[in-house]
Amino acid sequence: MAEKYGPPVILDHNLWGSFTNNAGTDFDHHVALDHHSMVDGPDRIYMDYNATTPVDPEVVRAVTDALTDAWGNPSSNYLPGLKAKDIIYHSRDTIARMVGGKAADIIFTSGGTEANNLVLHTAVEHFRKSSTSPEAGTDSQQLNGRDTLPHIIISNVEHDSIKVTVEHLLKEGKADVTFVPVSKVTAQVEVEDVIVAIRPTTCLVSIMLANNETGIIMPIKDICQRVKEVNKQRSSSAPRILLHTDAAQAIGKIRVDARELGVDYITIVGHKFYGPRIGALFVNSPGITTPVYPLLFGGGQERNFRPGTENTAMIAGLGKAAELVSLNLAEYEAHFLNIRCYLEQKLIAVFGKDKINFNSHFPGSDILPNTCNVSILGRGLQGRRVLSTCRRLLASVGAACHSDRGDQASHILLSSGIPYDVATNALRISVGRSTSREDVDIVVKDLRDTVEQLESMN
């Protein structure tokens, strides 16, 4: 239940998962499956689940079984290949059901970054083909008698795999882009701002479902409804506006249903919901109802949308992770909310209301149940400094892909109306399926001791 603001338990405490800082990921440490057994010491407590999650033991078993029993090429017709093909289909179906789709709607990718790039590439190609179609009445990219570029709308708080990609398209002169600002009152994208930004050349609206730093849930359903009304009224020379949401932070925490949201595309990222480092893209009837133009070319796998011999073992793991979400989401969600609310209550009890600012609390906005973005107010209490001094807590000041930016305030928080001196003190604490109230007690005491130490130094 996403909170309106005014687990499976880890089974093998000796099993380690190594998570490296691959391109496009959101974490740069090695994390044990048991968040009490970190490489930095046995007493560290991991609360950075928005960055990455450990791999669930059932997922590890699914991956291991696939590596052992289904090592054949899925395109082959002998038994090991047929086993691999069957696993891939089963996983595709399971992942589709997790987001309210059908098996044919799922295209496997290397991760969220590739899925997001595939959508943006498709939007540009969709515009080009729409503007040169017979229905457009011209054989050149012209509208209203002048040369045009495809126009893309995103928010100003998107993940870098969206933001940097559209900036590249803009720099290369391949697209026009509007960055719709989030409200400094609600931290949400306002529906009317999206509608006002639409041009005759608009071909894509891409807004994340939930922000990775604030946890704020965006009004995707309302945006999609309004954009579809615009689509019905557009002239035949204007491209259909495609609708995409990056649901990396939402899946596994709140219900995500493609039909209910009304989107054409959903980005799915396995390592955000206890799965492996692999991703998928939901496309509503790809190539039929919704266009997909490949970034890669090769042997024809994934119906030519994403060729390359399928990574059977990781696909099996993603399927198992999706199955666990479908079976247990209500339990996960209730646990996240219980622990996060307890964390916030403890922070207020220990530090007092005047010393705490919750950067994820905005009037009228829904928030992910597991995410607490908080600043402990005071000179010398910058978030990075606090975390580097803590003995027990492992958390972050924001997205780990921005971890090289020193003590600069998060542009996400600044865009959401958080004052600079408050934003520089921000900590993003995100709880997981096995986070307990006892963990919270230990972490809050650690923060109290750290703040006392830093204040005495000041």
C-alpha positions in Angstrom: 0.0 0.0 0.0 1.6 3.3 -1.0 1.2 5.6 1.9 -0.8 8.7 1.4 1.1 11.4 3.2 -1.2 15.0 4.4 9.8 -10.9 3.8 10.7 -13.7 2.7 13.4 -13.8 5.4 16.9 -14.4 4.1 17.3 -18.1 4.6 21.1 -18.6 4.1 23.1 -16.3 6.3 26.4 -17.6 4.8 25.5 -17.1 1.2 27.2 -14.1 -0.4 26.3 -12.2 -3.4 28.9 -10.0 -5.1 27.4 -6.8 -6.7 29.9 -4.8 -8.7 29.5 -1.3 -10.1 28.4 -2.3 -13.7 27.4 0.4 -16.1 23.9 1.6 -15.4 23.6 0.0 -11.9 22.8 2.0 -8.8 25.2 0.5 -6.3 29.0 0.2 -5.8 29.6 -2.1 -2.8 29.8 -5.8 -2.2 26.7 -6.8 -0.4 26.0 -10.1 1.5 22.6 -11.7 1.3 22.4 -11.3 5.1 22.4 -7.5 5.6 24.1 -8.1 9.0 27.1 -9.7 7.5 28.8 -7.1 5.3 32.3 -7.0 4.0 32.9 -3.9 6.1 32.3 -5.9 9.3 29.8 -8.3 10.8 28.0 -5.5 12.7 27.0 -3.4 9.7 23.3 -3.0 8.8 22.3 -2.5 5.2 19.5 0.0 4.5 20.1 0.9 0.9 17.6 -1.3 -0.9 16.7 1.3 -3.4 20.3 1.0 -4.7 20.2 -2.7 -5.0 18.8 -5.8 -3.3 20.5 -9.1 -2.4 19.4 -12.0 -4.6 16.7 -14.1 -2.9 17.8 -17.7 -2.2 14.9 -19.0 -4.3 16.2 -16.9 -7.2 19.8 -18.2 -6.7 18.4 -21.8 -6.8 16.5 -21.0 -10.1 19.6 -19.6 -11.6 21.7 -22.5 -10.5 19.2 -25.1 -11.7 19.1 -23.4 -15.1 22.9 -23.3 -15.4 23.0 -27.0 -14.5 20.0 -28.4 -16.4 19.2 -25.9 -19.2 22.6 -25.0 -20.5 21.6 -25.6 -24.1 21.0 -23.0 -26.8 17.3 -22.1 -26.6 17.2 -22.1 -30.4 18.3 -25.8 -30.5 15.8 -28.6 -30.8 17.5 -31.2 -28.5 16.7 -31.6 -24.9 19.0 -29.1 -23.2 17.9 -26.4 -25.7 14.2 -27.3 -25.3 14.6 -27.0 -21.5 16.1 -23.6 -21.9 13.4 -22.5 -24.3 10.7 -23.7 -21.8 12.3 -21.8 -18.9 12.5 -18.6 -21.0 8.8 -18.9 -21.9 7.7 -19.6 -18.3 9.8 -16.7 -17.0 8.3 -14.4 -19.7 4.8 -15.4 -18.7 5.5 -14.9 -15.0 7.1 -11.5 -15.5 4.2 -10.4 -17.7 1.6 -11.4 -15.1 3.5 -9.4 -12.5 2.8 -6.2 -14.5 -0.6 -7.2 -15.8 0.4 -8.2 -19.3 0.8 -11.3 -21.4 3.9 -13.3 -22.2 4.3 -11.8 -25.7 4.5 -8.3 -24.1 7.9 -9.0 -22.5 11.3 -8.3 -24.2 14.4 -9.3 -22.2 17.2 -6.8 -21.9 20.6 -6.6 -20.1 19.0 -4.2 -17.6 17.0 -1.0 -17.1 19.4 1.2 -18.9 19.1 -0.8 -22.1 15.3 -1.0 -21.8 15.1 2.8 -21.4 17.4 3.4 -24.3 15.3 1.0 -26.4 12.2 3.0 -25.7 13.9 6.4 -26.6 15.4 4.9 -29.8 12.0 3.5 -30.7 10.3 6.9 -30.2 12.7 8.7 -32.5 12.3 6.0 -35.2 8.5 6.0 -34.6 8.5 9.8 -35.4 10.6 9.4 -38.5 8.4 6.6 -39.9 5.2 8.5 -38.9 6.3 11.7 -40.7 7.3 9.8 -43.9 4.1 7.6 -44.0 1.5 8.2 -46.7 -0.9 9.3 -44.0 1.4 12.2 -43.1 1.0 13.5 -46.7 4.7 14.1 -47.1 7.9 12.3 -47.8 10.1 14.5 -45.6 10.2 15.3 -42.0 8.0 18.4 -42.2 5.0 19.6 -40.2 3.3 22.9 -40.8 5.7 23.5 -43.7 9.0 23.4 -41.7 11.6 20.9 -40.8 11.0 19.3 -37.5 12.6 17.0 -34.9 10.9 14.4 -32.7 9.8 16.0 -29.4 10.2 14.0 -26.1 8.8 15.0 -22.7 10.4 13.7 -19.5 10.5 15.0 -15.9 13.5 16.8 -14.5 13.9 14.0 -11.8 14.4 11.0 -14.1 17.1 8.4 -13.7 20.3 9.1 -15.7 19.5 6.3 -18.1 16.7 8.5 -19.3 18.1 12.0 -18.6 21.5 11.5 -20.1 20.1 9.7 -23.2 17.7 12.5 -24.1 20.5 15.0 -23.4 22.6 13.1 -25.9 19.8 13.2 -28.5 19.4 16.9 -27.9 23.1 17.6 -28.2 23.3 15.5 -31.5 20.3 17.4 -32.9 18.3 14.2 -33.1 15.4 15.3 -30.9 13.9 18.2 -29.0 13.3 17.6 -25.3 11.1 19.2 -22.7 12.1 18.6 -19.0 8.9 19.1 -17.1 9.7 20.3 -13.5 8.2 18.5 -10.6 6.1 20.7 -8.3 8.0 22.2 -5.3 4.8 21.6 -3.3 4.0 17.9 -4.1 7.4 16.8 -5.7 5.2 15.2 -8.4 5.0 15.9 -12.1 1.8 17.9 -12.5 -0.5 16.4 -15.2 -1.4 19.9 -16.6 2.3 20.7 -17.1 2.8 17.6 -19.2 -0.3 18.4 -21.3 0.9 22.0 -21.8 4.3 20.8 -23.0 2.8 18.7 -25.8 3.6 19.9 -29.3 2.5 18.7 -32.8 5.9 16.8 -32.9 5.6 15.2 -29.5 6.2 11.4 -29.9 6.9 10.2 -26.4 6.1 11.0 -22.8 8.4 9.2 -20.3 7.9 9.7 -16.6 9.2 7.4 -13.9 6.6 5.7 -11.7 8.4 6.4 -8.5 11.5 8.5 -7.7 14.5 6.6 -6.5 15.5 9.3 -4.0 12.3 10.8 -2.6 10.1 7.7 -3.1 7.4 10.0 -4.5 4.9 8.1 -6.8 4.0 10.0 -10.0 0.4 10.3 -11.3 1.1 8.1 -14.3 -2.5 6.9 -14.7 -3.8 10.4 -14.9 -1.0 11.5 -17.3 -1.8 8.6 -19.6 -5.5 9.2 -19.6 -5.0 12.9 -20.6 -2.4 12.1 -23.3 -4.6 9.5 -24.8 -7.3 12.2 -25.1 -4.8 14.4 -26.9 -3.9 11.5 -29.2 -7.6 11.1 -30.3 -7.7 14.8 -31.3 -4.4 14.9 -33.2 -4.2 15.3 -36.9 -3.1 12.5 -39.2 0.2 14.3 -39.8 1.1 14.2 -36.1 2.7 11.1 -34.6 0.9 9.1 -31.9 2.3 10.0 -28.5 3.8 6.9 -26.9 3.7 6.5 -23.1 6.5 5.0 -21.0 7.2 4.7 -17.3 10.5 3.5 -15.7 9.1 1.3 -12.9 12.5 0.3 -11.6 11.9 1.6 -8.1 8.2 0.7 -7.9 8.1 -3.0 -8.8 8.3 -5.2 -5.8 7.1 -2.4 -3.5 3.7 -1.4 -4.9 1.3 -2.9 -7.4 2.2 -2.1 -11.0 -0.4 -2.9 -13.6 0.2 -1.8 -17.2 -3.5 -1.9 -18.2 -4.5 0.1 -15.1 -1.7 2.7 -15.7 -2.5 2.9 -19.4 1.2 2.9 -20.5 2.7 1.5 -23.7 6.0 0.6 -22.1 7.3 -0.4 -18.6 10.9 -0.7 -17.7 11.6 -3.7 -15.3 14.9 -4.0 -13.4 15.6 -7.3 -11.6 18.2 -6.2 -9.0 15.6 -3.8 -7.5 13.3 -6.7 -6.4 15.7 -9.4 -5.2 16.5 -10.7 -8.7 19.6 -10.8 -10.8 21.2 -8.0 -12.8 19.0 -8.4 -15.9 16.0 -6.4 -17.1 13.0 -6.5 -19.3 10.7 -4.1 -21.2 7.0 -4.5 -21.1 5.5 -3.4 -24.5 1.8 -3.5 -25.1 1.6 -6.0 -28.1 5.0 -5.2 -29.5 5.2 -4.6 -33.2 1.4 -4.8 -33.5 -0.2 -2.2 -31.2 3.0 -0.5 -30.0 6.2 0.0 -32.1 9.6 -1.4 -31.2 12.6 -0.7 -33.3 15.7 -2.7 -32.3 19.0 -1.1 -31.1 20.8 -4.4 -32.0 20.8 -6.7 -35.0 21.7 -10.3 -35.1 20.2 -13.8 -35.0 16.6 -13.0 -34.6 16.1 -13.8 -30.9 13.3 -12.0 -29.0 11.4 -11.8 -32.2 14.2 -9.6 -33.7 13.4 -6.9 -31.1 16.5 -7.7 -29.1 18.7 -10.3 -30.8 21.4 -12.3 -29.1 21.4 -15.8 -27.6 19.2 -15.6 -24.5 20.8 -15.5 -21.0 18.7 -18.4 -19.8 20.0 -18.6 -16.2 19.5 -14.9 -15.5 16.1 -15.0 -17.2 15.1 -17.9 -15.0 16.2 -15.8 -12.0 14.2 -12.8 -13.1 11.1 -15.0 -13.6 11.5 -16.5 -10.0 11.9 -13.0 -8.6 8.7 -11.9 -10.4 6.9 -14.9 -9.1 7.8 -14.0 -5.5 6.5 -10.5 -6.0 3.2 -11.7 -7.4 2.7 -14.2 -4.6 3.9 -12.0 -1.7 3.5 -8.3 -2.6 0.8 -7.5 0.0 3.1 -8.9 2.7 6.2 -7.1 1.4 4.3 -3.8 1.2 2.9 -4.1 4.7 6.3 -4.9 6.1 8.0 -2.1 4.4 5.5 0.4 5.6 5.6 -0.9 9.2 9.4 -0.6 9.4 9.6 2.7 7.6 7.0 4.3 9.9 8.8 2.9 12.9 12.1 4.4 11.6 10.5 7.8 11.2 9.0 7.7 14.7 12.3 6.7 16.2 14.1 9.5 14.4 11.7 12.0 15.7 11.8 10.6 19.2 15.6 10.6 19.3 16.4 13.9 17.5 13.2 15.9 18.0 10.9 17.3 15.3 12.9 20.5 15.0 16.1 18.7 14.1 14.6 16.3 11.5 13.3 17.1 8.0 11.7 14.3 6.0 12.5 15.1 2.4 10.1 12.5 1.2 7.0 14.0 2.9 5.0 16.2 0.6 1.3 17.1 1.1 -1.1 15.0 -0.9 1.6 12.8 -2.5 1.9 9.1 -2.4 5.3 7.6 -1.3 6.9 4.2 -1.7 6.4 2.2 1.5 10.1 1.5 2.1 11.7 4.9 1.4 12.8 7.5 4.0 14.8 10.5 2.8 15.7 12.5 5.8 18.0 15.3 6.8 19.4 15.7 10.3 19.7 19.5 10.6 22.8 21.2 11.8 26.2 22.5 10.7 28.7 19.9 9.8 26.1 17.2 9.4 26.3 16.7 5.6 24.9 13.4 4.6 28.1 12.0 3.2 30.0 13.0 6.3 27.4 11.4 8.6 27.4 8.1 6.7 31.2 7.9 6.6 31.3 8.3 10.3 28.5 5.8 11.2 29.7 2.5 12.6 26.7 0.4 11.7 24.5 2.0 9.0 25.1 1.4 5.3 22.9 3.8 3.3 23.4 6.5 0.7 22.9 10.2 0.2 21.0 9.5 -3.1 21.5 7.5 -6.3 24.8 5.6 -6.1 25.5 6.5 -9.8 25.9 10.1 -8.4 28.3 9.0 -5.6 31.2 10.9 -7.2 29.6 14.3 -6.7 31.0 15.1 -3.3 28.9 17.1 -0.9 26.8 18.7 -3.7 23.1 18.7 -2.9 21.0 16.3 -4.8 19.4 18.0 -7.9 16.4 15.7 -7.2 15.8 17.3 -3.8 16.5 20.8 -5.0 14.1 20.3 -7.9 11.5 19.2 -5.3 11.8 22.4 -3.3 14.1 21.2 -0.5 16.4 24.1 0.6 20.1 23.7 -0.3 21.4 23.5 3.3 18.8 20.8 4.1 19.4 18.8 0.9 23.2 18.6 1.6 22.4 16.8 4.9 20.1 14.3 3.2 20.3 10.5 3.9 18.3 8.1 1.7 17.4 5.2 4.0 15.5 2.4 2.2 14.4 -0.7 4.1 14.1 -4.3 2.8 12.1 -7.4 3.2 14.2 -8.6 6.2 14.8 -5.2 7.9 13.6 -5.5 11.5 12.6 -3.0 14.2 15.7 -4.1 16.1 17.8 -3.0 13.0 16.1 0.3 13.2 16.9 0.7 16.9 20.5 0.0 16.2 20.7 2.3 13.2 19.0 5.3 15.0 21.4 4.9 18.0 24.3 4.8 15.5 23.0 8.0 13.9 22.6 9.6 17.3 26.2 8.7 18.4 27.5 9.9 15.1 25.7 13.3 15.3 26.9 13.8 18.8 30.5 13.1 17.7 30.3 15.4 14.7 28.7 18.2 16.7 31.4 17.9 19.4 34.0 18.3 16.7 32.2 21.4 15.4 
